[in-house]
Amino acid sequence: RPIEFEICNKEKEEELWEVIKAMLTFFFLPSRIKIRKLTPALAGEAHGANPIPLVYWNGLRSAWYYIQEGKILNGEGEKDPWPQLFIILKGKGKAIIGIKEIDIEPGVAIYVPPNSIHQIMAENDIELIWIAWKAK
């Protein structure tokens, strides 16, 4: 029979999220030098791509993303209520921001306004840095 149990005590939910953020940013705490290799083999899976979280702390989030050729980052068209920035490091493709289509290549930075659809379609393998702020 299923056992009912509570993973998170609602009264301590905020504290739990702070602990999770601290764990996610362990390698990048201020005053500590840490090095992290950014390769697809070490990345997880999220939103149709392969990210490595860099910073998730105090409303700031960032990650390195690898998007394999032919794949779409955020293919489901999710919108987020905070501003974001994509900084393209490698690869070519198209970005859909709201209703605008943008060609992307290395050296391009794309600002994504809050509550906008944001997708990246990889024509060849893409590497980018994603930054979001005012994130909750």
N, C-alpha and C positions, 0 to 999 in steps of 0.2 A: 504494500500500500504506500501511496505517496505520503511523505512526512512534510508537514508544513513547518517552515522555519523562516525567520527573517534574516536576510543577509545584512541589511543595514538598519540600524536603529534610527528612525526618522528624527529623533531629537539630536542625534550626533551626525546627521548627514553632511552638514557643512564641514565639520571636523574631518570626516572621512574623506571628502574630496580634497582637502588640504594635504592629507597624508598621501593620497594617490598622486597628486601633483608633485609632491616632494619626491616620491619614488620615481616618477617619470623623468624628473630633472636631476637625478642623483649625479649623473656624469657632468652636469654643467652648472653646478652651484657656484655662486660668486666666491672668489678667493681660492678656489681649487682649480688647479690645472688638470684637465682630463682630455683625453684624445679618443675620438670615436671614428672608426673607419666607415666610410659611406659607400657601401657596395650593395647591389641587389641581393646578394647571397645572405646578407645580414638583416635585410629589411622584412617587415611584416607585410600584411595585406590589408588594405582599406580603400574603399571607394573606387575599386577597379585599378589600383596602382599599388606600389610597394614603398611605404614610408619608413623612415627612421625618425622618431620624435627627437627633437633637440631641446626645446624649452617648453614647458607647460607650467606657468607660474604667474600668479597675480594678474590674471587677465591677458597675459601674453602667451601665445602658442606659436611654435614654429617646428618645422620638420623638413627633412630632405626627402624628396619624392623621386622615385624612378617609375616612369611610365613606359611600358614596353610597346614597341612598334605595333600599331593596329589597335591598341587599347585606348579606352576613354577614361580619364579621371572624372569622377562624379557623373557617370553616365545616367544615373537616376535623376539628375537635375536638382539636387538638394540646394536649398537657400539657407544662408546663415545670417543671423541678426547682427553681425559685427563686420567691420571692414577687414579686408584681406589684401595680401600682396603676393603675386607669383613672380619670382626672379628666375628667368630661364638661364641655366648654366650650359646645357648641351642639348642638341637635337632640334628637330623642326616639326611643326604641326600647326594646328588651328586651335584658337581659344574661342569659346562662346561666352560672352559676358553680357547678361541681360539678353538683348536681341541683336547685339553686335558681334560679328565674326572678325577675328583678328589673326593675322599670320604671326606665328611666333618662331623665334630663332634665338641662339645664344646672345646674351647682352640685352634682352628685352625684359622690362619690368612692367607688370600689368596690375593696376589697382582695381580691386573688386569692391564696389559699394555694398553696404549692408543690404540684405534681402534680395540679392541678385543671383540669378542662375549663373553658375560658373563651371565650365567644363573645358578640359584640355584633351584634344585628339592627337595622338602621336603618329606622325607620318614615318618617323624613325624613332629609336629610343630617345627618350627625353629625361633629363635630370633637372630638377628645379628646387629652389628653396621656397617654402610656403611660410608666410608670417600672418598671423591674425592678432588683433589687439581689441581691447574692450570685450574679450571673449569670456563667457561665463560657463 
